[in-house]
Amino acid sequence: MDFVEVAEKIAKEAYHNQVDNQGYPYFIHTKAVATLCSKPNEKAVAYLHDVLEYTSLTIADLKAAAIPQKVIDAVVVLTRKEEETLFEYLDRIKKNNLAMIITLASIDLRIEAAHTKDFTTQDFVRVERYQQARRYLLDEL
């Protein structure tokens, strides 16, 4: 099994029984992000991009699974720290190409997904936050 398949398996198991803000299994989001990626490192980061933040997995778990260090580094960058503001977090992402690719893909999918159901005020606020983050990452503010 190559490291992308390992990353997919890890994510599928880690997100078992978790749902996103739309009520769908969380793994679907990570799989969708991975489908937008063409390179193995990108796909692996896509699968794992939220595992350190939203599950009990650790960096040591990823290392033990033989996930490449470059992938782990990007996953760490994508793990928001409790004390971080949104813009501090986005500034860290800007410094890591893999993290940028995955974040932009994730944002685009989340914006698109918000429009697939009855659009609420909460969805509007969430989409505006995603759009602001996207503009900031692309230096369009």
C-alpha positions as CSV (number, residue, x, y, z in Angstrom):
1,M,0.0,0.0,0.0
2,D,1.5,3.4,-1.0
3,F,1.4,6.4,1.4
4,V,-1.6,8.0,-0.4
5,E,-3.6,4.8,0.3
6,V,-2.4,4.8,3.8
7,A,-3.4,8.4,4.3
8,E,-6.9,7.6,2.8
9,K,-7.3,4.7,5.2
10,I,-6.1,6.7,8.2
11,A,-8.6,9.5,7.4
12,K,-11.5,7.1,6.8
13,E,-10.9,5.5,10.1
14,A,-10.2,8.7,12.0
15,Y,-13.3,10.5,10.7
16,H,-15.6,7.5,11.4
17,N,-19.0,8.8,12.6
18,Q,-18.0,12.5,12.2
19,V,-20.1,14.8,10.1
20,D,-19.5,18.2,8.5
21,N,-21.6,21.3,8.9
22,Q,-23.9,20.0,6.2
23,G,-24.5,16.8,8.0
24,Y,-22.5,14.6,5.6
25,P,-19.8,12.1,6.7
26,Y,-16.6,14.2,7.2
27,F,-14.5,11.8,5.2
28,I,-16.5,12.8,2.0
29,H,-15.0,16.3,2.3
30,T,-11.4,15.0,2.6
31,K,-12.0,12.6,-0.3
32,A,-13.4,15.4,-2.4
33,V,-10.4,17.6,-1.7
34,A,-8.1,14.7,-2.7
35,T,-9.9,14.2,-6.0
36,L,-9.0,17.8,-6.9
37,C,-5.3,17.0,-6.4
38,S,-3.0,15.5,-9.0
39,K,0.2,14.8,-7.1
40,P,0.6,12.1,-4.4
41,N,1.8,14.5,-1.7
42,E,-1.2,16.8,-2.4
43,K,-3.6,13.8,-2.2
44,A,-2.1,12.6,1.1
45,V,-2.3,16.1,2.7
46,A,-5.9,16.4,1.4
47,Y,-6.9,13.2,3.2
48,L,-5.1,14.2,6.4
49,H,-5.6,17.9,6.5
50,D,-7.9,18.0,9.5
51,V,-6.9,14.8,11.4
52,L,-4.6,16.5,14.0
53,E,-7.2,19.2,14.7
54,Y,-10.4,17.1,14.8
55,T,-9.4,13.6,15.9
56,S,-7.2,12.1,18.5
57,L,-4.4,11.3,16.0
58,T,-1.0,12.7,16.6
59,I,2.1,13.5,14.6
60,A,3.7,10.3,16.1
61,D,0.8,8.3,14.6
62,L,1.4,9.7,11.1
63,K,5.1,9.0,11.4
64,A,4.4,5.5,12.6
65,A,2.3,5.0,9.5
66,A,5.2,6.0,7.3
67,I,3.6,9.2,6.0
68,P,6.3,11.3,4.4
69,Q,7.7,14.2,6.5
70,K,6.8,16.8,3.8
71,V,3.1,15.6,4.1
72,I,3.2,15.7,7.9
73,D,4.7,19.2,7.9
74,A,1.9,20.4,5.7
75,V,-0.7,18.7,7.9
76,V,0.8,20.4,11.0
77,V,0.6,23.8,9.2
78,L,-3.0,23.1,8.5
79,T,-3.7,22.4,12.1
80,R,-5.0,25.6,13.6
81,K,-3.7,26.5,17.1
82,E,-6.3,27.5,19.7
83,E,-4.7,30.8,20.4
84,E,-4.3,31.7,16.7
85,T,-6.4,34.3,14.9
86,L,-7.7,33.5,11.5
87,F,-5.1,35.7,9.8
88,E,-2.2,34.3,11.9
89,Y,-3.3,30.8,10.8
90,L,-3.6,31.9,7.1
91,D,-0.2,33.5,7.3
92,R,1.3,30.2,8.3
93,I,-0.5,28.5,5.4
94,K,0.9,31.0,2.9
95,K,4.4,29.8,3.8
96,N,3.7,26.1,2.8
97,N,2.9,25.4,-0.8
98,L,1.1,22.1,-0.1
99,A,-0.9,23.7,2.7
100,M,-1.9,26.5,0.3
101,I,-3.1,24.1,-2.4
102,I,-5.2,22.0,0.0
103,T,-6.6,25.0,1.8
104,L,-7.8,26.7,-1.5
105,A,-9.3,23.4,-2.7
106,S,-11.0,22.9,0.6
107,I,-12.4,26.4,0.7
108,D,-13.7,26.1,-2.8
109,L,-15.5,22.9,-2.0
110,R,-17.0,24.3,1.2
111,I,-18.3,27.4,-0.7
112,E,-19.8,25.1,-3.3
113,A,-21.3,22.8,-0.7
114,A,-23.0,25.6,1.1
115,H,-25.1,26.3,-1.9
116,T,-26.4,22.7,-2.3
117,K,-29.2,23.1,0.3
118,D,-31.5,25.8,1.5
119,F,-29.2,28.7,2.1
120,T,-29.4,30.1,5.7
121,T,-28.0,33.1,7.4
122,Q,-25.5,30.9,9.0
123,D,-24.4,29.5,5.6
124,F,-24.1,33.1,4.3
125,V,-21.8,34.0,7.2
126,R,-19.7,30.8,6.7
127,V,-19.4,31.4,3.0
128,E,-18.3,35.0,3.5
129,R,-15.7,33.9,6.0
130,Y,-14.4,31.3,3.4
131,Q,-14.3,33.9,0.7
132,Q,-12.5,36.4,2.9
133,A,-9.9,33.7,3.7
134,R,-9.5,32.8,0.0
135,R,-8.9,36.4,-0.9
136,Y,-6.4,36.8,1.9
137,L,-4.5,33.7,0.8
138,L,-4.3,35.0,-2.7
139,D,-3.4,38.5,-1.6
140,E,-6.6,40.0,-3.0
141,L,-7.7,41.9,0.1
